[in-house]
Amino acid sequence: MKYVLTECDSIQSVLNQAQEGDVLYLKNGIYKEKIEIKQNKISLVGEDPDKTIIVNHDFYHKIMPDFNECNTFRTYTCYVEGNDVTLSNLTIKNSATPSAKYGQAVALHVHGTHFICENVILQSAQDTLFTGPLPADLIQRHQGFLPKSFLKGNSSIQTYKNCQIYGDVDFIFGGATALFEDCKIISIARQKKNAEESSGFICAPSHDANTPFGYLFYHCDLIAEDDSVSYVYLARPWRDYGCAAFIECNLHSHIHPLGFNKWGNTHRDQTARFYEYSLNQDLTKREKWAHLLSKQEATQYVHTFMEFMKKN
């Protein structure tokens, strides 16, 4: 079934009665609500990504109706539990910014697999996009607190194409195998103690050792919101075997020369799986424990990654 909604309608009310294969067309407008997509094969299609906006304002320390703090993983504006869900041509925003005031504030939280997000704008500051599953230790820690669907630990395949993703600290994080292709990854201004302090970290992968592929940023444009954004790291491993590859991306001057960070006082530099290949940029100052690929290795990595996604 096809539904056509305006900003006077409740997206969640329609989702509550939607069935597999249904498509929700959202006319331009600002939809102020928190939504959950639990069915399989649901599509949300906006009229214009700049003018079709779903927005909410939950953040880590906000006290929720159960009298507990929201916690990172309940802050989402949009939560996707179903498989084979598609989002396109809209904005998903968490308005709890800046991060210095609100901390973690997720815009999109995805646990389902075979998820596709195309021509979508994701906006927040810290922890904008969570690509489930949760790390194993947090699954144990949050038993009885987070919904059971958050705690299954199922593997997830996710695709983001022609998207714009805004944030400052760890704004793409989690344990999914996720392709980011032809996306704009936009680091926003963040309150800093001094000009030499990092403006943040783009991604914080948490893959376990048995997950062969993590994040692939392919043909992406990594840009800064303004000139105050500097020394941004490409990635730091949220868990020991976090995996991320940046291949044929356009990196601007705000990216830290070292590229990667091992995450504080840890030994994750010995286990993290970070890869990079550039056609024309100087990577000689990168951390020695990061893997700089040759053109042939990069081509093979992308091919193998894509095949893995198709088969899983």
VENWO-V301769 format. One record per residue. N is the residue number from 1. RES is the residue in three letters. OMEGA is omega in whole degrees, -180 to 180 (none if undefined). Layout:
N:RES:OMEGA + N:RES:OMEGA
This chain:
1:MET:177 + 2:LYS:178 + 3:TYR:174 + 4:VAL:-175 + 5:LEU:169 + 6:THR:-177 + 7:GLU:174 + 8:CYS:-178 + 9:ASP:174 + 10:SER:177 + 11:ILE:-176 + 12:GLN:179 + 13:SER:178 + 14:VAL:178 + 15:LEU:-179 + 16:ASN:-180 + 17:GLN:-178 + 18:ALA:178 + 19:GLN:-179 + 20:GLU:178 + 21:GLY:-179 + 22:ASP:180 + 23:VAL:176 + 24:LEU:176 + 25:TYR:-178 + 26:LEU:175 + 27:LYS:179 + 28:ASN:180 + 29:GLY:178 + 30:ILE:-179 + 31:TYR:-175 + 32:LYS:180 + 33:GLU:177 + 34:LYS:-173 + 35:ILE:179 + 36:GLU:179 + 37:ILE:-174 + 38:LYS:179 + 39:GLN:174 + 40:ASN:170 + 41:LYS:174 + 42:ILE:176 + 43:SER:170 + 44:LEU:-176 + 45:VAL:178 + 46:GLY:178 + 47:GLU:-178 + 48:ASP:-175 + 49:PRO:179 + 50:ASP:-173 + 51:LYS:176 + 52:THR:-167 + 53:ILE:171 + 54:ILE:-172 + 55:VAL:175 + 56:ASN:-171 + 57:HIS:174 + 58:ASP:-179 + 59:PHE:-167 + 60:TYR:-172 + 61:HIS:177 + 62:LYS:179 + 63:ILE:-175 + 64:MET:-179 + 65:PRO:178 + 66:ASP:178 + 67:PHE:173 + 68:ASN:172 + 69:GLU:-176 + 70:CYS:-175 + 71:ASN:-178 + 72:THR:-167 + 73:PHE:172 + 74:ARG:-176 + 75:THR:-172 + 76:TYR:166 + 77:THR:178 + 78:CYS:178 + 79:TYR:-180 + 80:VAL:177 + 81:GLU:-177 + 82:GLY:176 + 83:ASN:177 + 84:ASP:177 + 85:VAL:179 + 86:THR:172 + 87:LEU:179 + 88:SER:171 + 89:ASN:178 + 90:LEU:175 + 91:THR:171 + 92:ILE:-170 + 93:LYS:165 + 94:ASN:-173 + 95:SER:179 + 96:ALA:177 + 97:THR:9 + 98:PRO:-179 + 99:SER:179 + 100:ALA:180 + 101:LYS:-170 + 102:TYR:-176 + 103:GLY:-175 + 104:GLN:-179 + 105:ALA:-174 + 106:VAL:172 + 107:ALA:-178 + 108:LEU:-177 + 109:HIS:-174 + 110:VAL:173 + 111:HIS:-179 + 112:GLY:179 + 113:THR:-175 + 114:HIS:179 + 115:PHE:178 + 116:ILE:179 + 117:CYS:-173 + 118:GLU:180 + 119:ASN:-179 + 120:VAL:175 + 121:ILE:178 + 122:LEU:-174 + 123:GLN:168 + 124:SER:178 + 125:ALA:178 + 126:GLN:176 + 127:ASP:-178 + 128:THR:-174 + 129:LEU:174 + 130:PHE:179 + 131:THR:-178 + 132:GLY:20 + 133:PRO:172 + 134:LEU:171 + 135:PRO:-175 + 136:ALA:-178 + 137:ASP:179 + 138:LEU:174 + 139:ILE:178 + 140:GLN:-176 + 141:ARG:-173 + 142:HIS:175 + 143:GLN:179 + 144:GLY:179 + 145:PHE:177 + 146:LEU:178 + 147:PRO:-178 + 148:LYS:-179 + 149:SER:178 + 150:PHE:-165 + 151:LEU:-178 + 152:LYS:180 + 153:GLY:-179 + 154:ASN:177 + 155:SER:-176 + 156:SER:174 + 157:ILE:-176 + 158:GLN:-179 + 159:THR:177 + 160:TYR:-179 + 161:LYS:177 + 162:ASN:179 + 163:CYS:171 + 164:GLN:-176 + 165:ILE:-177 + 166:TYR:174 + 167:GLY:177 + 168:ASP:-175 + 169:VAL:175 + 170:ASP:-167 + 171:PHE:166 + 172:ILE:-171 + 173:PHE:178 + 174:GLY:-171 + 175:GLY:180 + 176:ALA:164 + 177:THR:-170 + 178:ALA:176 + 179:LEU:173 + 180:PHE:-174 + 181:GLU:180 + 182:ASP:180 + 183:CYS:169 + 184:LYS:-179 + 185:ILE:-166 + 186:ILE:177 + 187:SER:-176 + 188:ILE:-179 + 189:ALA:-178 + 190:ARG:179 + 191:GLN:-178 + 192:LYS:179 + 193:LYS:179 + 194:ASN:-175 + 195:ALA:-178 + 196:GLU:-180 + 197:GLU:179 + 198:SER:174 + 199:SER:176 + 200:GLY:-175 + 201:PHE:-177 + 202:ILE:-178 + 203:CYS:180 + 204:ALA:-178 + 205:PRO:-177 + 206:SER:-177 + 207:HIS:175 + 208:ASP:-174 + 209:ALA:-177 + 210:ASN:177 + 211:THR:-171 + 212:PRO:-179 + 213:PHE:179 + 214:GLY:179 + 215:TYR:169 + 216:LEU:173 + 217:PHE:-170 + 218:TYR:-179 + 219:HIS:179 + 220:CYS:178 + 221:ASP:-178 + 222:LEU:-172 + 223:ILE:179 + 224:ALA:179 + 225:GLU:178 + 226:ASP:-174 + 227:ASP:179 + 228:SER:-178 + 229:VAL:-177 + 230:SER:177 + 231:TYR:178 + 232:VAL:177 + 233:TYR:176 + 234:LEU:-175 + 235:ALA:166 + 236:ARG:-174 + 237:PRO:178 + 238:TRP:172 + 239:ARG:-166 + 240:ASP:-171 + 241:TYR:177 + 242:GLY:-173 + 243:CYS:177 + 244:ALA:178 + 245:ALA:177 + 246:PHE:-173 + 247:ILE:-180 + 248:GLU:176 + 249:CYS:177 + 250:ASN:-177 + 251:LEU:180 + 252:HIS:-170 + 253:SER:180 + 254:HIS:-179 + 255:ILE:-179 + 256:HIS:180 + 257:PRO:180 + 258:LEU:177 + 259:GLY:-172 + 260:PHE:-179 + 261:ASN:-175 + 262:LYS:-179 + 263:TRP:172 + 264:GLY:-176 + 265:ASN:179 + 266:THR:175 + 267:HIS:-175 + 268:ARG:173 + 269:ASP:-179 + 270:GLN:-174 + 271:THR:-177 + 272:ALA:-178 + 273:ARG:-179 + 274:PHE:-175 + 275:TYR:179 + 276:GLU:172 + 277:TYR:179 + 278:SER:179 + 279:LEU:-170 + 280:ASN:-179 + 281:GLN:-177 + 282:ASP:-180 + 283:LEU:-173 + 284:THR:-178 + 285:LYS:-179 + 286:ARG:175 + 287:GLU:-176 + 288:LYS:-178 + 289:TRP:174 + 290:ALA:-177 + 291:HIS:176 + 292:LEU:-173 + 293:LEU:169 + 294:SER:178 + 295:LYS:180 + 296:GLN:179 + 297:GLU:179 + 298:ALA:179 + 299:THR:180 + 300:GLN:180 + 301:TYR:-180 + 302:VAL:-180 + 303:HIS:-178 + 304:THR:178 + 305:PHE:-179 + 306:MET:178 + 307:GLU:178 + 308:PHE:180 + 309:MET:-179 + 310:LYS:-174 + 311:LYS:-175 + 312:ASN:none
